[in-house]
C-alpha cells in the first residue's frame, strides 16, 4: 500500500505490533518487580530479624514501617506492642513532645486528642492520637516515654506515645509529706516540678522509676503496682544539672549552689535495688571531679548533657576581662583522670537550659542553628546565642529578642504545667 509523503498514518499491522511490544515490556517489568518483591519477601527470617534490629537502632518509627512492609517481615520481627516499655530498644529516645504555643496544651479541645512529636535527630514530625490527655497531664519525659499524672487520683503513669503501652505507678500525693516545709504556697505546684526522671529495667523485667524534684531533699523511687512512693534514706544538698542516662542519674554537686569559683563533683545515683525484702536506694557515688580553673579570675558554671550516647561536661567560663567562653569534656575521660578538651562536636548543637533540661539537637533540623555549637540564653542581650566550639566565636541564633516569647520553652526542653478550669494541664 502506497502512502503519501508526510502522512502520519501507520500501517495497522505496525500499530498492533508496537502496542503489543509495549504491553510485553510493561508485563516484563511487572514480572521482574514481582520477582524482586518475592525475593525480598522470601528472605530467611533470621536475616529479616537482624535487619530489623539494625533499623530499630536508627529510629523506632522506621522499624514500625519496616514491619509493615509485608506479612513475612512482620512475623519475623519482634512486635513492640506490650514490650515497648520493658525493652529499652523500643524507647523513642530522640522524640520530644512538640509545644503548640498560644496556650494550647495537650488535651486542649482544638487538638481533638492529637499531639505532635518532633525528632531531635531528623527534624521529622509525627502526629499521634493520645486520648489519655483528656484527664492526664504531663510532668516529665524519659527516653521519649511520657510521665503522666492522672487527674482524679494523682496516679503516675508511664506512657509509650507510639504504642500506647502504659505502666501504673503510685499516686504523687504520697510524696506530699516530703515537700520541704520552708516552701510557701501551693505544695502541688512544687511537687509537679520534676528536675529529672530515670527509668531502669532489671534482668527479670522489673521496671523502676527514680524522680528528682526541686522541692524535696530525697530521691523518690517506685515500681509498678506499689501503693506509695518510697524515698531515699539519705538527703541530698546542692545537686544540680541532673541527667538521666542508661538507667542512672548523674548530677553535679557543689558545697554552695551559687559559688562558681569551686570545682563541683560528678555523682552517680544507681537504680534502686529491688531484690531484697526492702527496696533500697544506695547513696550517690563520687565518680569524677570537674576540671579546675586555669585562671583564678574565672567563674565557671558546669552542665551535663548527653551527646552521641555519651555524657559531656560543658564548662561556661565567665571573666569580666574576656568574652564568654565554653569548654567541653567527656565524662568518660574525667572518670579516668584525663582532662582532654573536645575541639568539635561535629554537626550537633548543645542546648543549655540554665536550670532546665539540657538537650542535643542535630543542627540540620533547625534553620538558624549551625553545627558544632553550644546554644544558651544570653540574658544580657535578651536573646538565644550560639558559641561555635571550633572557632571560639559567639553569634545570635536569630535576629529577634526572646523576651516575652514562649517559644524559647522549646530550648529549655522542659514541660510546664498550666492550671485550666481547676485542673492541671501541660502547656509550653
C-alpha positions as CSV (number, residue, x, y, z in Angstrom):
1,X,0.0,0.0,0.0
2,X,1.3,3.4,-1.0
3,X,1.4,6.3,1.5
4,X,1.6,9.9,0.7
5,X,4.8,11.7,1.8
6,X,4.4,13.4,5.1
7,X,1.4,11.2,6.1
8,X,1.3,10.5,9.9
9,X,-0.7,7.3,9.5
10,X,1.0,4.0,10.2
11,X,0.0,0.6,8.8
12,X,-2.4,-1.2,11.1
13,X,-0.1,-4.2,11.4
14,X,2.7,-2.0,12.6
15,X,0.4,-0.3,15.1
16,X,-0.7,-3.6,16.5
17,X,2.9,-4.8,16.8
18,X,4.0,-1.7,18.5
19,X,1.1,-1.8,21.0
20,X,1.8,-5.5,21.7
21,X,5.5,-4.8,22.3
22,X,4.7,-2.0,24.8
23,X,2.3,-4.4,26.7
24,X,5.0,-7.1,26.7
25,X,7.6,-4.6,28.0
26,X,5.2,-3.5,30.8
27,X,4.4,-7.1,31.6
28,X,8.1,-8.0,31.7
29,X,8.7,-5.0,34.1
30,X,5.8,-6.1,36.3
31,X,7.1,-9.6,36.4
32,X,10.6,-8.5,37.2
33,X,9.3,-6.3,40.0
34,X,7.1,-9.1,41.3
35,X,10.1,-11.5,41.2
36,X,12.3,-8.9,43.1
37,X,9.5,-8.4,45.7
38,X,9.2,-12.2,46.0
39,X,12.9,-12.4,46.7
40,X,12.8,-9.8,49.4
41,X,9.7,-11.3,50.9
42,X,11.3,-14.8,51.0
43,X,14.4,-13.7,53.0
44,X,15.2,-16.1,55.8
45,X,13.5,-14.9,59.0
46,X,16.9,-14.7,60.8
47,X,18.1,-12.2,58.2
48,X,14.9,-10.2,58.4
49,X,15.2,-10.1,62.2
50,X,18.8,-8.9,62.0
51,X,17.9,-6.2,59.5
52,X,15.0,-5.2,61.7
53,X,17.2,-4.7,64.8
54,X,19.6,-2.6,62.8
55,X,16.7,-0.5,61.5
56,X,15.5,-0.1,65.1
57,X,18.9,1.2,66.2
58,X,18.2,4.2,64.0
59,X,14.6,5.0,64.9
60,X,11.5,3.3,66.2
61,X,9.2,4.8,63.6
62,X,11.4,3.3,60.8
63,X,11.2,-0.1,62.5
64,X,7.4,0.2,62.6
65,X,7.4,0.9,58.8
66,X,9.8,-1.9,58.2
67,X,7.5,-4.4,59.9
68,X,4.6,-3.1,57.8
69,X,6.3,-4.0,54.5
70,X,4.8,-7.5,54.3
71,X,3.4,-10.3,56.4
72,X,6.6,-12.3,56.4
73,X,8.7,-9.4,57.7
74,X,6.1,-8.6,60.3
75,X,6.1,-12.2,61.6
76,X,9.9,-12.4,61.5
77,X,10.5,-9.4,63.8
78,X,9.6,-8.6,67.4
79,X,6.4,-6.7,67.9
80,X,6.9,-3.6,70.1
81,X,3.3,-3.7,71.5
82,X,3.2,-5.0,75.0
83,X,7.1,-4.8,75.2
84,X,7.9,-1.2,74.3
85,X,8.5,-0.1,77.9
86,X,10.2,-3.2,79.2
87,X,12.6,-3.4,76.2
88,X,14.8,-0.3,76.1
89,X,15.4,-0.9,72.4
90,X,11.8,0.3,71.7
91,X,12.1,3.5,73.7
92,X,11.7,6.6,71.3
93,X,14.7,8.4,72.8
94,X,15.1,11.2,70.2
95,X,11.4,12.1,70.1
96,X,10.0,15.0,72.2
97,X,6.5,16.4,72.6
98,X,6.2,19.5,70.4
99,X,4.7,22.6,72.0
100,X,1.9,24.1,70.1
101,X,2.1,27.5,71.7
102,X,-0.7,30.1,72.1
103,X,-1.9,28.5,75.3
104,X,-2.8,25.2,73.6
105,X,-1.8,22.3,75.8
106,X,-2.0,18.6,75.2
107,X,-5.7,17.7,75.8
108,X,-7.0,21.1,74.5
109,X,-10.2,20.8,72.6
110,X,-8.7,22.4,69.5
111,X,-6.3,19.5,69.2
112,X,-9.1,16.8,69.1
113,X,-7.0,14.3,71.1
114,X,-3.9,14.7,68.9
115,X,-0.4,15.8,69.8
116,X,2.7,16.3,67.7
117,X,6.2,14.9,68.3
118,X,9.5,16.2,67.0
119,X,12.6,14.1,66.2
120,X,15.7,15.9,67.5
121,X,17.9,14.0,65.0
122,X,16.0,14.1,61.8
123,X,13.5,17.0,62.2
124,X,10.6,14.7,61.4
125,X,7.2,15.4,62.8
126,X,4.6,12.8,63.8
127,X,1.0,13.4,64.8
128,X,-0.3,10.9,67.2
129,X,-3.6,10.5,69.0
130,X,-3.3,10.2,72.8
131,X,-6.8,10.0,74.4
132,X,-5.3,10.0,77.9
133,X,-4.8,13.7,77.8
134,X,-8.5,14.2,78.5
135,X,-7.8,13.5,82.1
136,X,-4.0,13.4,82.4
137,X,-1.2,16.0,82.5
138,X,2.4,15.6,81.5
139,X,5.0,16.0,84.3
140,X,8.2,14.8,82.5
141,X,9.6,12.6,79.9
142,X,12.4,10.0,80.0
143,X,13.8,8.2,77.0
144,X,10.9,9.5,75.0
145,X,8.4,8.0,77.4
146,X,5.9,10.4,78.9
147,X,5.4,10.6,82.7
148,X,1.8,11.4,83.2
149,X,-0.4,12.3,86.2
150,X,-4.0,11.2,86.3
151,X,-6.3,13.9,87.5
152,X,-8.7,12.2,89.9
153,X,-6.2,10.2,92.0
154,X,-2.8,11.7,91.1
155,X,-1.5,8.3,90.0
156,X,1.7,8.5,88.0
157,X,1.6,6.6,84.7
158,X,4.4,5.9,82.2
159,X,3.2,6.0,78.6
160,X,4.8,5.0,75.4
161,X,3.3,7.5,73.0
162,X,3.6,5.4,69.8
163,X,2.5,2.0,71.0
164,X,0.0,3.0,73.8
165,X,1.7,0.7,76.3
166,X,1.3,2.1,79.8
167,X,2.5,1.2,83.4
168,X,0.9,2.5,86.6
169,X,2.9,3.8,89.5
170,X,1.9,5.1,92.9
171,X,-0.1,8.4,93.4
172,X,2.0,11.6,93.5
173,X,0.1,12.7,96.6
174,X,2.0,10.1,98.7
175,X,5.0,12.4,98.4
176,X,3.3,15.5,99.8
177,X,4.7,15.0,103.3
178,X,8.2,15.1,101.9
179,X,7.9,18.6,100.4
180,X,10.3,21.0,102.1
181,X,8.5,22.7,105.0
182,X,10.1,26.0,104.2
183,X,8.3,26.4,100.9
184,X,5.2,28.5,101.0
185,X,2.1,28.4,98.8
186,X,0.6,25.5,96.8
187,X,2.7,22.4,97.5
188,X,1.3,20.7,94.4
189,X,2.9,23.3,92.3
190,X,6.3,22.4,93.8
191,X,5.7,18.7,93.7
192,X,5.0,18.7,90.0
193,X,8.2,20.5,89.2
194,X,10.4,17.4,88.3
195,X,14.1,18.0,87.7
196,X,14.8,14.6,86.2
197,X,13.3,11.1,85.9
198,X,15.3,7.9,85.3
199,X,13.9,4.6,84.2
200,X,15.6,1.2,84.7
201,X,14.6,-2.3,83.6
202,X,16.1,-5.2,85.5
203,X,17.2,-8.5,84.1
204,X,13.8,-10.0,85.2
205,X,11.8,-7.2,83.6
206,X,11.1,-5.2,86.7
207,X,10.7,-1.5,85.8
208,X,11.7,1.1,88.4
209,X,11.5,4.9,88.3
210,X,13.6,7.4,90.1
211,X,12.3,11.0,90.4
212,X,14.4,14.0,91.5
213,X,12.3,17.1,92.5
214,X,13.3,20.6,93.5
215,X,11.0,20.7,96.5
216,X,12.5,17.6,98.1
217,X,15.9,16.7,99.6
218,X,15.4,13.0,98.8
219,X,15.1,10.9,95.7
220,X,11.7,9.2,95.2
221,X,11.5,5.7,93.6
222,X,8.9,3.1,92.9
223,X,7.9,0.1,90.8
224,X,4.6,-0.5,89.0
225,X,1.7,-1.6,91.3
226,X,3.1,-0.2,94.5
227,X,0.7,1.8,96.7
228,X,3.1,4.6,97.6
229,X,6.4,6.2,96.5
230,X,9.5,5.3,98.5
231,X,12.2,7.8,99.3
232,X,16.0,7.5,99.8
233,X,17.1,7.3,103.5
234,X,19.8,9.9,102.7
235,X,19.3,13.6,101.9
236,X,21.0,15.4,99.0
237,X,22.1,19.1,99.0
238,X,23.2,21.4,96.3
239,X,22.7,19.0,93.4
240,X,22.1,20.5,90.0
241,X,22.2,19.7,86.3
242,X,20.7,16.2,86.7
243,X,20.9,13.9,83.7
244,X,19.2,10.5,83.2
245,X,21.4,8.2,81.3
246,X,21.1,4.4,80.8
247,X,19.0,3.8,83.9
248,X,21.1,6.0,86.2
249,X,21.0,9.6,87.4
250,X,24.1,11.8,87.0
251,X,24.3,15.1,88.9
252,X,26.8,17.8,89.8
253,X,27.3,18.8,93.5
254,X,28.7,21.9,95.0
255,X,29.0,23.0,98.6
256,X,27.2,26.2,97.8
257,X,24.7,26.5,95.0
258,X,25.8,29.9,93.7
259,X,29.5,29.5,94.2
260,X,31.0,29.3,90.7
261,X,34.6,29.5,92.0
262,X,34.5,26.0,93.3
263,X,35.0,22.8,91.3
264,X,31.9,20.6,91.5
265,X,31.9,16.8,91.9
266,X,30.2,14.5,89.4
267,X,28.0,12.0,91.3
268,X,26.2,8.9,90.0
269,X,23.0,7.5,91.6
270,X,22.4,3.8,90.7
271,X,18.9,2.5,90.2
272,X,17.2,1.1,93.3
273,X,18.0,-2.5,94.4
274,X,14.7,-4.3,94.3
275,X,15.8,-7.9,95.0
276,X,15.8,-7.7,98.9
277,X,12.9,-7.7,101.3
278,X,13.0,-3.9,101.4
279,X,14.0,-2.0,98.2
280,X,17.0,0.2,98.8
281,X,18.5,3.2,97.0
282,X,22.2,3.5,97.6
283,X,23.8,6.9,98.3
284,X,25.4,8.8,95.3
285,X,28.9,7.7,94.3
286,X,31.6,10.2,93.5
287,X,32.9,9.3,90.0
288,X,34.8,12.3,88.9
289,X,35.7,16.0,89.5
290,X,35.1,18.7,87.0
291,X,38.3,20.4,85.6
292,X,39.8,23.1,87.8
293,X,40.0,26.7,86.8
294,X,43.1,27.7,84.8
295,X,42.7,31.4,85.9
296,X,41.8,32.5,89.4
297,X,39.6,35.3,88.0
298,X,37.4,32.8,86.0
299,X,34.0,31.8,87.3
300,X,32.7,28.6,85.8
301,X,29.3,27.1,85.6
302,X,29.2,23.4,84.7
303,X,26.5,21.4,82.9
304,X,25.9,17.8,82.0
305,X,24.4,16.9,78.6
306,X,24.1,13.7,76.6
307,X,25.5,13.7,73.1
308,X,26.0,10.7,70.7
309,X,25.3,8.2,73.5
310,X,27.9,9.6,75.9
311,X,27.9,12.2,78.7
312,X,29.6,15.6,78.1
313,X,30.7,18.1,80.8
314,X,30.2,21.6,79.5
315,X,32.0,24.5,81.2
316,X,30.6,28.0,80.8
317,X,33.5,30.3,81.6
318,X,32.9,33.9,82.8
319,X,35.5,36.6,83.1
320,X,35.0,40.3,83.1
321,X,38.2,40.9,81.1
322,X,37.4,38.4,78.3
323,X,34.4,37.3,76.2
324,X,32.3,34.4,77.3
325,X,33.9,31.0,76.6
326,X,33.0,27.3,76.7
327,X,35.0,24.2,77.2
328,X,33.7,20.6,76.7
329,X,35.0,17.4,78.1
330,X,33.9,13.7,78.0
331,X,32.9,12.4,81.4
332,X,34.5,9.1,80.5
333,X,37.9,10.8,80.3
334,X,37.3,12.6,83.6
335,X,36.5,9.4,85.3
336,X,39.9,8.0,84.2
337,X,41.6,11.2,85.4
338,X,42.3,12.5,81.9
339,X,41.5,16.1,81.1
340,X,41.1,16.2,77.3
341,X,39.4,19.2,75.7
342,X,37.0,18.5,72.9
343,X,37.6,20.7,69.9
344,X,34.5,19.7,68.0
345,X,31.0,18.1,68.4
346,X,30.5,17.7,64.7
347,X,27.0,18.7,63.4
348,X,25.5,18.7,66.9
349,X,24.2,21.7,68.8
350,X,24.1,21.5,72.6
351,X,21.2,23.5,74.2
352,X,21.9,24.6,77.7
353,X,18.7,25.4,79.6
354,X,20.0,27.4,82.5
355,X,18.4,25.3,85.2
356,X,16.1,23.2,82.9
357,X,17.0,20.2,80.8
358,X,20.0,20.2,78.5
359,X,19.5,18.5,75.1
360,X,21.4,17.8,71.9
361,X,19.9,18.6,68.6
362,X,21.2,17.8,65.1
363,X,21.9,21.2,63.5
364,X,20.3,20.3,60.2
365,X,16.8,20.2,61.7
366,X,16.9,23.9,62.8
367,X,17.4,26.5,60.1
368,X,19.0,29.2,62.3
369,X,21.4,26.9,64.2
370,X,24.7,25.8,62.8
371,X,26.6,22.7,63.8
372,X,29.4,22.4,66.4
373,X,27.8,25.0,68.6
374,X,26.5,25.5,72.2
375,X,23.2,27.4,72.4
376,X,22.3,29.3,75.5
377,X,20.1,32.1,76.7
378,X,22.1,35.3,76.7
379,X,20.4,37.3,79.5
380,X,22.5,40.4,78.8
381,X,21.3,40.7,75.2
382,X,17.9,39.0,75.8
383,X,18.3,36.5,73.0
384,X,19.5,33.0,72.2
385,X,23.2,32.9,71.4
386,X,25.4,30.2,69.9
387,X,29.0,29.6,70.7
388,X,31.0,27.9,67.9
389,X,33.2,25.5,69.6
390,X,35.9,25.1,66.8
391,X,36.4,28.9,66.2
392,X,35.5,30.2,69.6
393,X,33.2,32.8,68.1
394,X,29.8,34.0,69.5
395,X,26.7,34.9,67.5
396,X,22.9,35.3,67.9
397,X,20.7,32.4,66.7
398,X,18.1,34.8,65.3
399,X,17.5,38.5,64.7
400,X,14.7,38.8,67.3
401,X,14.6,39.0,71.0
402,X,13.2,36.2,73.1
403,X,11.8,38.5,75.8
404,X,8.2,37.5,76.3
405,X,8.4,34.8,73.7
406,X,7.1,31.5,74.9
407,X,8.8,29.8,72.0
408,X,12.0,29.6,73.9
409,X,10.5,27.0,76.2
410,X,11.4,24.5,73.4
411,X,15.0,25.5,74.1
412,X,14.5,24.8,77.8
413,X,13.3,21.3,77.0
414,X,11.0,21.3,80.0
415,X,7.3,20.8,80.2
416,X,5.3,23.5,82.0
417,X,2.1,22.8,84.0
418,X,-0.8,25.2,83.4
419,X,-3.9,25.3,85.6
420,X,-7.0,25.4,83.4
421,X,-10.5,25.5,84.9
422,X,-9.3,24.0,88.2
423,X,-7.3,21.2,86.5
424,X,-3.6,21.0,85.8
425,X,-2.7,20.6,82.2
426,X,0.5,20.8,80.3
427,X,1.4,23.7,78.1
428,X,4.5,25.5,76.9
